[in-house]
Amino acid sequence: MIQLIIGDKGKGKTKILLEKANNAADTANGNVVFLDKDNSHMYELKNKIRLVNTSEYFVSAPIEFAGFVAGLISADHDLEELFIDRLLKVASCEAADIADVLTKIDKVTDQYNVKCTINISITEDQLPEAFKAAVIESL
């Protein structure tokens, strides 16, 4: 299951995502993982959350990122919540290509019962129709 936080760049999406991740760390029975393109939010996350810097794993295409997410889930059977900051950057994709990545992430998180919250710098009119119901915050 995916949930989306969308809006233009600089509107405060990351702050909301960090808050949700920290709240999840307090209530989760399993593991919580936060994916980002760098380590800039390391000190804003609770120490129970595993921060994964995707740039260290040579992810350079949308299909690679979808595979990376599937690999994380397959390697951690206790993964309960996954947070992805700046999807367009970490997945190396454009707004027009987002549907395929979101579809793959949605399928694998549904299959393994992982709640996934994603921050995307995209407006609602750019978001594919199939994912508009997944929006929990639109800034």
C-alpha positions in Angstrom: 0.0 0.0 0.0 1.3 3.4 -0.9 0.5 6.8 0.4 1.6 10.0 -1.4 2.6 13.4 -0.3 2.6 15.7 -3.3 3.2 19.3 -4.1 5.6 21.7 -5.7 9.2 21.8 -4.6 9.8 23.8 -1.3 6.3 23.4 0.1 7.2 21.3 3.2 6.6 17.8 2.0 9.8 16.5 3.6 9.0 17.9 7.0 5.6 16.1 6.9 7.4 12.8 5.8 10.0 13.1 8.6 7.2 13.6 11.1 5.3 10.6 9.9 8.5 8.5 9.9 9.3 9.5 13.5 5.8 8.8 14.6 6.0 5.3 12.9 9.2 4.6 14.8 7.3 5.1 18.1 4.4 2.7 17.2 5.8 0.2 14.8 6.3 -3.4 15.9 8.7 -4.0 12.9 11.4 -2.1 11.2 11.1 1.4 9.7 13.3 2.5 6.7 13.7 5.9 5.2 15.1 6.2 1.7 16.7 9.4 0.5 19.3 10.6 -2.1 21.7 11.7 0.7 22.2 11.8 4.4 20.9 15.3 5.0 18.1 14.2 7.2 20.2 11.8 9.4 19.8 13.9 12.5 16.1 14.6 12.1 15.2 10.9 12.2 14.9 8.8 15.4 17.7 6.3 15.8 15.2 3.4 15.4 14.8 4.4 11.7 17.2 3.0 9.2 18.3 5.7 6.8 19.3 4.4 3.4 21.2 6.7 1.1 20.3 5.4 -2.4 23.2 7.2 -4.0 25.5 4.8 -2.3 23.9 1.9 -4.2 24.3 3.2 -7.8 20.5 3.5 -8.5 20.4 5.5 -11.7 17.1 4.5 -13.4 13.5 4.1 -12.4 13.4 0.3 -13.0 16.5 0.0 -10.9 14.9 1.9 -8.1 11.8 -0.4 -8.2 14.1 -3.4 -8.0 16.0 -1.7 -5.1 12.8 -1.3 -3.1 11.8 -5.0 -3.8 15.3 -6.0 -2.7 14.9 -4.1 0.6 11.6 -5.8 1.3 12.9 -9.2 0.4 15.9 -8.8 2.7 13.9 -7.6 5.7 10.9 -9.7 6.6 10.3 -7.4 9.6 10.0 -4.3 7.5 6.7 -2.6 8.5 7.0 0.9 7.1 9.0 2.4 4.3 9.3 6.2 3.7 10.7 7.6 0.4 11.8 11.2 0.2 12.1 13.0 -3.2 11.0 10.1 -5.4 11.9 11.8 -8.6 15.5 12.2 -7.5 16.0 8.8 -5.8 14.4 7.0 -8.7 16.1 9.1 -11.3 12.9 9.7 -13.2 10.7 12.5 -14.6 7.1 13.3 -13.6 5.9 11.8 -16.9 7.5 8.4 -16.1 6.2 8.1 -12.5 3.3 5.7 -13.2 5.5 2.6 -13.8 7.6 3.2 -10.7 4.6 3.8 -8.5 2.8 0.7 -9.9 5.8 -1.6 -9.1 6.3 -0.2 -5.6 2.5 -0.5 -4.9 2.5 -4.1 -6.0 5.5 -5.2 -4.0 4.4 -3.3 -0.8 0.9 -4.7 -1.1 2.2 -8.3 -1.6 4.4 -8.1 1.5 2.2 -5.9 3.6 4.6 -2.9 3.9 3.1 0.5 4.4 4.9 2.9 2.1 4.7 6.7 2.2 6.3 8.7 -0.6 7.1 12.3 -1.1 6.9 13.5 -4.7 7.5 17.0 -6.1 4.6 16.8 -8.5 1.3 18.5 -8.7 -2.1 16.7 -8.7 -2.7 17.4 -12.4 0.7 15.7 -13.2 -0.1 12.7 -11.1 -1.5 9.6 -13.0 -5.2 9.2 -12.3 -4.7 5.7 -10.9 -2.8 7.2 -7.9 -4.9 10.2 -7.0 -6.7 8.2 -4.4 -3.4 7.5 -2.6 -2.7 11.2 -1.9 -2.8 11.9 1.8 -1.3 15.4 1.6 -1.4 17.8 -1.3 0.6 21.0 -0.8 
